[in-house]
Amino acid sequence: MRLSACRLIARIAPLLTLLFIPTYAFAWGKEGHAIVAQIAESRLTPKAKDGVAALLAKGETMSSVSSWADSIRKERDETSTWHYVDIPYEMKAYDAPRDGKNGNNVIEKIVDFANILNDRTRPANERTEALKFLIHFVGDLHQPLHCAERNEDKGGNFRLVFFLEDPQAVNLHRVWDSVILKHIMEAGDQKQSASDVATRIAASITDGQAKEWTRSEPMAWANESHRLAVDVVYADVPADGPPVKLGDAYVQRAEPVVEMQLARGGARLAEVLNRIFR
């Protein structure tokens, strides 16, 4: 039996819609989280290194467990909102009654898990889990789109764009999770691994930068990421309409921001752990 054109469109329209619904992305992807963790590892004091090693299983490193919190999201649905904080694009800073989800956000979970890790009366398994969450969430907080939402786009998850000459549209969140970082890693004649990038970034952090970055606390880090989302991530990307192309100028502005946020995340994570194991 042949279908009329109208009936055929009616049947396939829902399928076409599903094809273009963006999937939710995770901050930084495995490479970015591993970079933040490796930078932090390189800055740990001997006491902090021993403390971390005592909690992780044999053969595990901060880098190897840095994406554990993403891997358990399906089994532990209550953790889903712990990875981000939706500070509205139009607002200047985090406001707990408006944005806090009753404590179920990345800012307050960093504080919660730091306190658990710091409590030596807690069972070792609870402190190990707190360490893994802490490693991951400090990374999450430094991805700008984990601290901003515009036009109900879920941190860029519902805003499609074209990255350079790629003909396939992707969501803006994924661009900042992994696409820009992979572009950095593949630039030049010799591709860099995540470990190579972490080593290079770690070596570039000055004592002055580390001192300045670690002076503040998680709420300030979130506000800093939010400002970057407004000033850099969403710049030249309309709030709605068809996908726009992110050209060379956009990518050249974005790459230093990505590297800076990875550096800040690593330095701040190290400082948190150094304080706890002091």
BELMO-V719041 format. One record per helix or strand. SS is the DSSP state (H for helix, E for strand). FROM is the first residue (numbers start at 1). LEN is the number of residues. If there is no record, write none. Layout:
# BELMO-V719041
ss-><SS	SS>
from-><FROM	FROM>
len-><LEN	LEN>
This chain:
# BELMO-V719041
ss-><H	H	H	H	H	E	H	H	H	H	H	E	E	E	H	H	H	H	E	H>
from-><5	29	46	68	77	88	96	101	106	124	144	149	160	170	172	194	207	218	244	248>
len-><15	14	10	4	7	1	4	3	13	18	3	1	4	2	15	11	7	16	3	29>
